[in-house]
Amino acid sequence: MEQNDYLIMSENGKTVFSCKKDCEGTVVIPEGVTWIWDDAFVGCTSLISITIPSSVATIQSWAFRSCTSLKEIHLKHKNPKNFAEAFKDIDPSNITIYVPKGSGKAYRNSILYKSFKTIIEEE
């Protein structure tokens, strides 16, 4: 399956409602998505990596609940967004956050992201 074939989205492509439970490996949220619903990825126990584009303004609570295999989150936002509620119920000490080059310090100093294992800048 293609990475984005796992996503169930609105017709206009702006909202991710959910992810099919057989989702595995890497999922890249398409640029242009602005909203990820609560519980969207609940139970995706084989999800290892998620990429969230800078167009995403809202990720509702518990969006990644029970994503027990999640190891990488690629955030494309230059400034930390308050997505902390989305990552409840997963152990942040096992997850590496990848952020845009030049924004690592802002993320490391953010109370929202301090508990994550590692924060790495990437292109």
C-alpha positions in Angstrom: 0.0 0.0 0.0 1.1 3.6 -0.7 1.8 5.6 2.5 -1.3 7.8 2.1 -3.6 5.0 1.1 -3.9 4.4 4.8 -5.6 7.8 5.4 -9.3 8.4 5.5 -9.7 12.1 4.6 -12.4 14.7 3.8 -13.3 15.3 0.2 -11.4 18.6 0.1 -8.3 17.0 1.5 -8.0 19.3 4.5 -9.0 16.9 7.3 -7.7 13.5 8.3 -10.5 11.6 10.0 -8.7 8.4 10.6 -6.1 5.9 9.6 -6.9 2.4 8.6 -5.8 0.1 11.4 -3.6 -2.0 9.2 -1.4 1.1 8.8 2.3 0.2 9.2 5.6 1.8 8.8 5.7 5.4 7.6 2.7 7.7 7.0 3.2 11.2 5.5 0.3 13.5 6.0 -0.1 15.4 2.7 0.7 19.2 2.5 -2.6 21.1 2.6 -4.1 19.1 5.5 -5.0 21.5 8.3 -6.8 19.3 10.8 -6.3 15.8 12.3 -9.2 14.5 14.2 -9.1 13.1 17.7 -8.3 9.4 17.8 -7.4 9.5 14.1 -4.5 7.0 14.6 -5.8 5.2 17.6 -4.8 1.5 17.5 -2.3 1.9 14.7 0.2 -0.3 16.6 2.5 -0.8 13.6 3.0 2.9 12.8 6.7 3.7 13.2 7.0 7.2 11.7 4.6 10.1 11.0 5.3 13.2 9.0 3.2 16.2 9.8 3.3 19.2 7.3 3.4 22.8 8.3 -0.1 23.3 7.0 -1.5 21.3 10.0 -2.9 23.8 12.5 -4.8 21.4 14.7 -4.3 17.9 15.9 -7.0 17.0 18.4 -6.5 15.1 21.6 -5.4 11.5 21.7 -4.9 11.4 17.9 -2.0 8.9 18.3 -3.3 7.0 21.3 -1.9 3.4 21.5 0.6 3.9 18.7 3.0 1.8 20.6 5.5 1.4 17.8 5.8 5.1 17.0 9.5 6.0 17.1 9.7 9.1 14.8 7.7 12.3 14.4 8.7 14.6 11.6 7.2 18.1 12.3 7.6 20.6 9.5 6.6 23.6 11.7 9.4 26.1 12.3 7.9 27.0 15.7 6.6 24.5 18.2 2.8 24.0 18.0 0.8 22.8 20.9 0.2 19.3 19.7 1.0 17.8 23.2 -2.5 16.4 23.7 -2.3 14.5 20.5 0.6 12.4 21.8 -1.0 11.4 25.1 -0.8 7.8 26.0 2.5 7.2 24.2 5.9 7.2 25.9 7.8 10.3 24.5 11.1 9.1 25.9 11.1 6.5 23.1 10.3 9.0 20.3 12.7 11.2 18.3 11.2 14.4 17.0 12.6 15.8 13.7 12.2 19.5 13.1 13.2 22.0 10.4 16.8 23.2 10.4 17.3 26.1 12.7 14.3 25.4 14.9 15.8 22.7 17.2 16.5 25.2 20.0 12.9 26.4 20.1 11.6 22.8 20.3 14.2 21.8 23.0 13.2 24.9 25.1 9.5 24.3 24.7 7.8 22.7 27.7 5.6 20.8 25.2 8.5 18.8 23.7 11.1 18.5 26.6 10.0 15.0 27.4 10.8 13.6 24.0 13.9 11.4 23.6 15.7 13.4 21.1 15.1 16.5 18.9 17.0 16.5 15.6 17.1 19.2 13.0 16.6 18.1 9.3 16.2 19.8 5.9 
